[in-house]
Amino acid sequence: MVNCGDILRRANIPVTKGAKRKEKSQAAEGSSVRATISFPPELYKVLEDIARQKKVSLAWVVREAANDTSRRNGRCSAR
């Protein structure tokens, strides 16, 4: 079995143990935050169909759903 760390050390390349994540900065007022979201295939198809019918992006449909959920739960909406 090959150990990549050993190969990198022999090549005199520094090896970092564990991933170092950048601190998440606060979004500036009025700017958007990017997120990656996974959906079950059936739900994704439904969301795509809604977007197609309304002639909007899938992102718009997801933002609207998030805003609606936020309002129903008494939280501040993005609007």
MMTF fields as JSON, N, C-alpha, C and O atoms, coordinates in Angstrom:
{
  "mmtfVersion": "1.0.0",
  "mmtfProducer": "UNKNOWN",
  "numBonds": 315,
  "numAtoms": 316,
  "numGroups": 79,
  "numChains": 1,
  "numModels": 1,
  "chainsPerModel": [1],
  "groupsPerChain": [79],
  "chainIdList": ["A"],
  "bondAtomList": [4, 2, 8, 6, 12, 10, 16, 14, 20, 18, 24, 22, 28, 26, 32, 30, 36, 34, 40, 38, 44, 42, 48, 46, 52, 50, 56, 54, 60, 58, 64, 62, 68, 66, 72, 70, 76, 74, 80, 78, 84, 82, 88, 86, 92, 90, 96, 94, 100, 98, 104, 102, 108, 106, 112, 110, 116, 114, 120, 118, 124, 122, 128, 126, 132, 130, 136, 134, 140, 138, 144, 142, 148, 146, 152, 150, 156, 154, 160, 158, 164, 162, 168, 166, 172, 170, 176, 174, 180, 178, 184, 182, 188, 186, 192, 190, 196, 194, 200, 198, 204, 202, 208, 206, 212, 210, 216, 214, 220, 218, 224, 222, 228, 226, 232, 230, 236, 234, 240, 238, 244, 242, 248, 246, 252, 250, 256, 254, 260, 258, 264, 262, 268, 266, 272, 270, 276, 274, 280, 278, 284, 282, 288, 286, 292, 290, 296, 294, 300, 298, 304, 302, 308, 306, 312, 310],
  "bondOrderList": [1, 1, 1, 1, 1, 1, 1, 1, 1, 1, 1, 1, 1, 1, 1, 1, 1, 1, 1, 1, 1, 1, 1, 1, 1, 1, 1, 1, 1, 1, 1, 1, 1, 1, 1, 1, 1, 1, 1, 1, 1, 1, 1, 1, 1, 1, 1, 1, 1, 1, 1, 1, 1, 1, 1, 1, 1, 1, 1, 1, 1, 1, 1, 1, 1, 1, 1, 1, 1, 1, 1, 1, 1, 1, 1, 1, 1, 1],
  "groupList": [{"groupName": "MET", "atomNameList": ["N", "CA", "C", "O"], "elementList": ["N", "C", "C", "O"], "formalChargeList": [0, 0, 0, 0], "bondAtomList": [1, 0, 2, 1, 3, 2], "bondOrderList": [1, 1, 2], "singleLetterCode": "M", "chemCompType": "L-PEPTIDE LINKING"}, {"groupName": "VAL", "atomNameList": ["N", "CA", "C", "O"], "elementList": ["N", "C", "C", "O"], "formalChargeList": [0, 0, 0, 0], "bondAtomList": [1, 0, 2, 1, 3, 2], "bondOrderList": [1, 1, 2], "singleLetterCode": "V", "chemCompType": "L-PEPTIDE LINKING"}, {"groupName": "ASN", "atomNameList": ["N", "CA", "C", "O"], "elementList": ["N", "C", "C", "O"], "formalChargeList": [0, 0, 0, 0], "bondAtomList": [1, 0, 2, 1, 3, 2], "bondOrderList": [1, 1, 2], "singleLetterCode": "N", "chemCompType": "L-PEPTIDE LINKING"}, {"groupName": "CYS", "atomNameList": ["N", "CA", "C", "O"], "elementList": ["N", "C", "C", "O"], "formalChargeList": [0, 0, 0, 0], "bondAtomList": [1, 0, 2, 1, 3, 2], "bondOrderList": [1, 1, 2], "singleLetterCode": "C", "chemCompType": "L-PEPTIDE LINKING"}, {"groupName": "GLY", "atomNameList": ["N", "CA", "C", "O"], "elementList": ["N", "C", "C", "O"], "formalChargeList": [0, 0, 0, 0], "bondAtomList": [1, 0, 2, 1, 3, 2], "bondOrderList": [1, 1, 2], "singleLetterCode": "G", "chemCompType": "PEPTIDE LINKING"}, {"groupName": "ASP", "atomNameList": ["N", "CA", "C", "O"], "elementList": ["N", "C", "C", "O"], "formalChargeList": [0, 0, 0, 0], "bondAtomList": [1, 0, 2, 1, 3, 2], "bondOrderList": [1, 1, 2], "singleLetterCode": "D", "chemCompType": "L-PEPTIDE LINKING"}, {"groupName": "ILE", "atomNameList": ["N", "CA", "C", "O"], "elementList": ["N", "C", "C", "O"], "formalChargeList": [0, 0, 0, 0], "bondAtomList": [1, 0, 2, 1, 3, 2], "bondOrderList": [1, 1, 2], "singleLetterCode": "I", "chemCompType": "L-PEPTIDE LINKING"}, {"groupName": "LEU", "atomNameList": ["N", "CA", "C", "O"], "elementList": ["N", "C", "C", "O"], "formalChargeList": [0, 0, 0, 0], "bondAtomList": [1, 0, 2, 1, 3, 2], "bondOrderList": [1, 1, 2], "singleLetterCode": "L", "chemCompType": "L-PEPTIDE LINKING"}, {"groupName": "ARG", "atomNameList": ["N", "CA", "C", "O"], "elementList": ["N", "C", "C", "O"], "formalChargeList": [0, 0, 0, 0], "bondAtomList": [1, 0, 2, 1, 3, 2], "bondOrderList": [1, 1, 2], "singleLetterCode": "R", "chemCompType": "L-PEPTIDE LINKING"}, {"groupName": "ALA", "atomNameList": ["N", "CA", "C", "O"], "elementList": ["N", "C", "C", "O"], "formalChargeList": [0, 0, 0, 0], "bondAtomList": [1, 0, 2, 1, 3, 2], "bondOrderList": [1, 1, 2], "singleLetterCode": "A", "chemCompType": "L-PEPTIDE LINKING"}, {"groupName": "PRO", "atomNameList": ["N", "CA", "C", "O"], "elementList": ["N", "C", "C", "O"], "formalChargeList": [0, 0, 0, 0], "bondAtomList": [1, 0, 2, 1, 3, 2], "bondOrderList": [1, 1, 2], "singleLetterCode": "P", "chemCompType": "L-PEPTIDE LINKING"}, {"groupName": "THR", "atomNameList": ["N", "CA", "C", "O"], "elementList": ["N", "C", "C", "O"], "formalChargeList": [0, 0, 0, 0], "bondAtomList": [1, 0, 2, 1, 3, 2], "bondOrderList": [1, 1, 2], "singleLetterCode": "T", "chemCompType": "L-PEPTIDE LINKING"}, {"groupName": "LYS", "atomNameList": ["N", "CA", "C", "O"], "elementList": ["N", "C", "C", "O"], "formalChargeList": [0, 0, 0, 0], "bondAtomList": [1, 0, 2, 1, 3, 2], "bondOrderList": [1, 1, 2], "singleLetterCode": "K", "chemCompType": "L-PEPTIDE LINKING"}, {"groupName": "GLU", "atomNameList": ["N", "CA", "C", "O"], "elementList": ["N", "C", "C", "O"], "formalChargeList": [0, 0, 0, 0], "bondAtomList": [1, 0, 2, 1, 3, 2], "bondOrderList": [1, 1, 2], "singleLetterCode": "E", "chemCompType": "L-PEPTIDE LINKING"}, {"groupName": "SER", "atomNameList": ["N", "CA", "C", "O"], "elementList": ["N", "C", "C", "O"], "formalChargeList": [0, 0, 0, 0], "bondAtomList": [1, 0, 2, 1, 3, 2], "bondOrderList": [1, 1, 2], "singleLetterCode": "S", "chemCompType": "L-PEPTIDE LINKING"}, {"groupName": "GLN", "atomNameList": ["N", "CA", "C", "O"], "elementList": ["N", "C", "C", "O"], "formalChargeList": [0, 0, 0, 0], "bondAtomList": [1, 0, 2, 1, 3, 2], "bondOrderList": [1, 1, 2], "singleLetterCode": "Q", "chemCompType": "L-PEPTIDE LINKING"}, {"groupName": "PHE", "atomNameList": ["N", "CA", "C", "O"], "elementList": ["N", "C", "C", "O"], "formalChargeList": [0, 0, 0, 0], "bondAtomList": [1, 0, 2, 1, 3, 2], "bondOrderList": [1, 1, 2], "singleLetterCode": "F", "chemCompType": "L-PEPTIDE LINKING"}, {"groupName": "TYR", "atomNameList": ["N", "CA", "C", "O"], "elementList": ["N", "C", "C", "O"], "formalChargeList": [0, 0, 0, 0], "bondAtomList": [1, 0, 2, 1, 3, 2], "bondOrderList": [1, 1, 2], "singleLetterCode": "Y", "chemCompType": "L-PEPTIDE LINKING"}, {"groupName": "TRP", "atomNameList": ["N", "CA", "C", "O"], "elementList": ["N", "C", "C", "O"], "formalChargeList": [0, 0, 0, 0], "bondAtomList": [1, 0, 2, 1, 3, 2], "bondOrderList": [1, 1, 2], "singleLetterCode": "W", "chemCompType": "L-PEPTIDE LINKING"}],
  "groupTypeList": [0, 1, 2, 3, 4, 5, 6, 7, 8, 8, 9, 2, 6, 10, 1, 11, 12, 4, 9, 12, 8, 12, 13, 12, 14, 15, 9, 9, 13, 4, 14, 14, 1, 8, 9, 11, 6, 14, 16, 10, 10, 13, 7, 17, 12, 1, 7, 13, 5, 6, 9, 8, 15, 12, 12, 1, 14, 7, 9, 18, 1, 1, 8, 13, 9, 9, 2, 5, 11, 14, 8, 8, 2, 4, 8, 3, 14, 9, 8],
  "groupIdList": [1, 2, 3, 4, 5, 6, 7, 8, 9, 10, 11, 12, 13, 14, 15, 16, 17, 18, 19, 20, 21, 22, 23, 24, 25, 26, 27, 28, 29, 30, 31, 32, 33, 34, 35, 36, 37, 38, 39, 40, 41, 42, 43, 44, 45, 46, 47, 48, 49, 50, 51, 52, 53, 54, 55, 56, 57, 58, 59, 60, 61, 62, 63, 64, 65, 66, 67, 68, 69, 70, 71, 72, 73, 74, 75, 76, 77, 78, 79],
  "secStructList": [7, 7, 7, 2, 2, 2, 2, 2, 2, 2, 6, 6, 7, 7, 7, 7, 1, 1, 7, 7, 7, 7, 7, 7, 7, 7, 7, 7, 6, 6, 7, 7, 7, 7, 7, 7, 7, 7, 7, 7, 2, 2, 2, 2, 2, 2, 2, 2, 2, 2, 2, 2, 2, 2, 6, 7, 7, 2, 2, 2, 2, 2, 2, 2, 2, 2, 2, 2, 2, 2, 2, 2, 6, 6, 7, 7, 7, 7, 7],
  "xCoordList": [0.842, 0.0, 0.885, 1.86, 0.555, 1.327, 0.767, -0.446, 1.634, 1.234, 1.585, 2.761, 0.581, 0.805, 1.636, 2.444, 1.449, 2.223, 3.703, 4.509, 4.089, 5.501, 6.067, 7.189, 5.309, 5.761, 5.974, 6.983, 5.037, 5.149, 6.332, 7.027, 6.566, 7.696, 9.02, 9.926, 9.132, 10.358, 10.588, 11.729, 9.489, 9.606, 9.773, 9.777, 9.908, 10.095, 8.902, 9.074, 7.691, 6.459, 5.819, 5.576, 5.538, 4.944, 3.574, 2.78, 3.32, 2.066, 1.303, 1.847, 0.047, -0.804, -1.7, -2.333, -1.757, -2.628, -4.012, -4.16, -5.017, -6.398, -6.696, -5.825, -7.935, -8.358, -8.456, -8.954, -7.988, -8.122, -9.132, -8.91, -10.233, -11.295, -11.129, -10.708, -11.478, -11.493, -12.675, -13.717, -12.507, -13.635, -14.672, -14.332, -15.929, -16.992, -17.172, -17.379, -17.089, -17.276, -18.765, -19.534, -19.144, -20.527, -20.79, -19.952, -21.951, -22.313, -22.565, -23.168, -22.101, -22.352, -23.838, -24.51, -24.343, -25.759, -26.144, -25.477, -27.217, -27.693, -27.04, -27.447, -26.03, -25.384, -25.987, -26.702, -25.692, -26.214, -25.131, -23.939, -25.554, -24.643, -24.906, -26.06, -23.859, -23.993, -24.04, -23.288, -24.94, -25.065, -25.229, -25.778, -24.751, -24.941, -25.938, -25.745, -27.002, -28.075, -28.343, -28.372, -28.538, -28.881, -30.356, -30.881, -31.023, -32.435, -32.613, -31.848, -33.619, -33.974, -34.4, -34.983, -34.126, -34.431, -35.88, -36.132, -36.827, -38.243, -38.551, -39.243, -38.038, -38.266, -37.594, -38.161, -36.394, -35.684, -36.499, -36.592, -37.088, -37.911, -39.124, -39.467, -39.769, -40.921, -40.497, -41.187, -39.37, -38.895, -38.544, -38.83, -37.92, -37.624, -38.904, -38.975, -39.915, -41.199, -41.846, -42.367, -41.81, -42.375, -41.637, -42.258, -40.303, -39.498, -39.829, -39.945, -39.976, -40.289, -41.658, -41.821, -42.648, -44.007, -44.05, -44.743, -43.315, -43.322, -42.32, -42.279, -41.507, -40.466, -39.488, -39.163, -39.027, -38.037, -36.947, -37.061, -35.904, -34.814, -35.177, -36.057, -34.491, -34.651, -34.265, -34.9, -33.224, -32.792, -33.911, -34.105, -34.651, -35.76, -36.82, -37.329, -37.151, -38.162, -37.709, -38.504, -36.447, -35.926, -35.927, -36.296, -35.514, -35.537, -36.951, -37.172, -37.921, -39.316, -39.802, -40.463, -39.472, -39.876, -39.232, -39.876, -37.966, -37.277, -37.91, -38.101, -38.236, -38.898, -40.262, -40.606, -41.043, -42.361, -42.245, -43.003, -41.295, -41.087, -40.661, -41.123, -39.787, -39.32, -40.474, -40.586, -41.332, -42.485, -43.448, -43.931, -43.729, -44.649, -44.112, -44.887, -42.814, -42.203, -41.897, -41.161, -42.468, -42.309, -40.937, -40.58, -40.163, -38.826, -38.872, -39.812, -37.896, -37.795, -37.565, -36.765, -38.261, -38.017, -36.999, -36.719, -36.447, -35.391, -35.921, -35.128, -37.206, -37.767, -38.036, -38.509],
  "yCoordList": [-1.179, 0.0, 1.24, 1.309, 2.205, 3.436, 4.473, 4.676, 5.128, 6.194, 7.52, 7.85, 8.266, 9.529, 10.501, 11.243, 10.508, 11.399, 11.114, 12.044, 9.817, 9.453, 9.943, 10.449, 9.801, 10.241, 11.749, 12.232, 12.493, 13.943, 14.392, 15.345, 13.707, 14.072, 13.845, 14.674, 12.718, 12.431, 13.492, 13.812, 14.039, 15.08, 16.458, 17.478, 16.471, 17.703, 18.656, 19.872, 18.086, 18.869, 18.805, 17.709, 19.948, 19.915, 19.227, 19.403, 18.451, 17.716, 18.289, 18.405, 18.648, 19.168, 18.043, 17.355, 17.855, 16.827, 17.404, 18.411, 16.799, 17.239, 18.484, 19.315, 18.581, 19.726, 20.965, 20.911, 22.053, 23.332, 24.147, 24.5, 24.446, 25.203, 26.676, 27.082, 27.466, 28.914, 29.257, 28.603, 30.287, 30.763, 31.36, 32.077, 31.066, 31.622, 33.082, 33.428, 33.927, 35.353, 35.676, 34.971, 36.726, 37.175, 37.822, 38.561, 37.547, 38.15, 39.638, 40.055, 40.409, 41.852, 42.09, 41.305, 43.164, 43.496, 43.555, 44.211, 42.869, 42.884, 41.851, 41.693, 41.142, 40.136, 38.758, 38.58, 37.809, 36.456, 35.529, 35.789, 34.449, 33.407, 32.186, 31.806, 31.569, 30.396, 29.139, 29.002, 28.22, 26.955, 25.816, 25.999, 24.653, 23.443, 22.571, 22.258, 22.176, 21.412, 20.159, 20.207, 19.044, 17.787, 17.488, 17.673, 17.024, 16.67, 15.219, 14.712, 14.548, 13.236, 13.441, 14.476, 12.489, 12.664, 13.049, 13.865, 12.482, 12.78, 14.242, 14.906, 14.746, 16.137, 17.076, 18.106, 16.727, 17.555, 17.692, 18.782, 16.592, 16.629, 17.536, 18.312, 17.449, 18.31, 19.778, 20.612, 20.096, 21.478, 21.98, 23.126, 21.109, 21.481, 21.749, 22.703, 20.906, 21.083, 22.413, 23.124, 22.744, 24.019, 25.182, 26.129, 25.103, 26.169, 26.322, 27.44, 25.218, 25.258, 25.886, 26.712, 25.488, 26.025, 27.526, 28.261, 27.978, 29.399, 30.215, 31.442, 29.512, 30.15, 30.942, 32.095, 30.276, 30.854, 29.805, 28.669, 30.194, 29.255, 28.325, 28.626, 27.213, 26.289, 26.996, 26.795, 27.816, 28.563, 29.465, 29.58, 30.106, 30.972, 30.158, 30.592, 28.978, 28.122, 27.75, 27.795, 27.387, 26.993, 28.186, 28.045, 29.371, 30.566, 30.899, 31.233, 30.81, 31.074, 30.094, 30.491, 28.819, 27.808, 28.094, 27.945, 28.502, 28.826, 30.049, 30.073, 31.068, 32.258, 31.918, 32.388, 31.101, 30.703, 29.96, 30.22, 29.037, 28.269, 29.193, 29.05, 30.133, 31.093, 31.921, 32.109, 32.414, 33.21, 32.382, 32.854, 31.153, 30.293, 29.988, 29.745, 30.001, 29.717, 30.986, 30.953, 32.103, 33.347, 33.964, 34.796, 33.563, 34.132, 35.239, 35.317, 36.056, 37.136, 36.562, 35.643, 37.103, 36.633, 37.526, 38.627, 37.057, 37.782, 39.018, 39.845, 39.167, 40.315, 41.475, 42.514],
  "zCoordList": [0.0, 0.0, 0.0, 0.748, -0.823, -0.944, 0.008, 0.061, 0.756, 1.656, 0.986, 0.833, 0.594, -0.115, 0.703, 0.146, 2.016, 2.88, 2.779, 2.743, 2.731, 2.594, 1.273, 1.228, 0.202, -1.115, -1.115, -1.629, -0.546, -0.51, 0.345, -0.008, 1.475, 2.335, 1.601, 1.683, 0.883, 0.12, -0.952, -1.286, -1.493, -2.518, -1.877, -2.566, -0.559, 0.208, 0.058, -0.026, 0.027, -0.034, 1.343, 1.849, 1.967, 3.317, 3.306, 2.381, 4.344, 4.48, 5.657, 6.755, 5.439, 6.5, 6.997, 6.196, 8.281, 8.849, 9.056, 9.748, 8.481, 8.645, 7.821, 7.565, 7.424, 6.611, 7.483, 8.608, 6.966, 7.664, 6.901, 5.742, 7.541, 6.887, 7.182, 8.266, 6.173, 6.374, 7.253, 7.199, 8.063, 8.85, 7.917, 6.976, 8.178, 7.344, 7.711, 8.874, 6.7, 6.959, 6.875, 6.221, 7.533, 7.49, 6.147, 5.632, 5.58, 4.295, 4.496, 5.485, 3.563, 3.61, 3.395, 2.726, 3.96, 3.821, 2.341, 1.542, 1.994, 0.617, -0.281, -1.432, 0.223, -0.621, -0.325, 0.661, -1.177, -1.018, -0.502, -0.672, 0.127, 0.581, -0.278, -0.474, -0.792, -1.651, -0.791, 0.174, -1.159, -0.43, -1.426, -2.513, -1.045, -1.843, -1.109, 0.066, -1.79, -1.159, -1.975, -3.205, -1.296, -1.97, -1.75, -0.652, -2.806, -2.747, -3.17, -3.99, -2.617, -3.169, -4.625, -4.947, -5.5, -6.932, -7.218, -8.105, -6.491, -6.748, -6.446, -7.218, -5.323, -4.948, -5.938, -6.304, -6.373, -7.34, -8.62, -9.186, -9.078, -10.298, -10.096, -10.988, -8.945, -8.652, -8.678, -9.263, -8.049, -8.021, -9.424, -9.77, -10.23, -11.619, -12.402, -13.177, -12.2, -12.893, -12.512, -13.371, -11.229, -10.765, -11.42, -11.903, -11.432, -12.039, -13.52, -14.021, -14.209, -15.638, -15.876, -16.775, -15.062, -15.219, -14.962, -15.666, -13.959, -13.601, -14.41, -14.314, -15.215, -16.025, -15.158, -15.441, -14.085, -13.177, -12.954, -13.415, -12.249, -11.971, -10.81, -10.002, -10.75, -9.628, -8.318, -7.282, -8.383, -7.195, -6.679, -5.469, -7.592, -7.19, -6.445, -5.411, -6.973, -6.332, -4.92, -3.982, -4.769, -3.45, -2.5, -1.334, -2.99, -2.126, -1.681, -0.517, -2.602, -2.24, -1.174, -0.215, -1.345, -0.361, 1.0, 2.039, 0.99, 2.245, 2.903, 4.119, 2.099, 2.645, 3.232, 4.316, 2.519, 3.015, 4.339, 5.273, 4.416, 5.647, 6.776, 7.909, 6.472, 7.469, 8.021, 9.232, 7.129, 7.565, 8.414, 9.443, 7.989, 8.75, 10.147, 11.071, 10.298, 11.601, 12.389, 13.376, 11.946, 12.69, 12.618, 13.452, 11.631, 11.477, 10.43, 9.639, 10.429, 9.461, 8.066, 7.89, 7.091, 5.727, 5.057, 5.532, 3.961, 3.25, 2.538, 2.088, 2.424, 1.704, 2.601, 2.141]
}
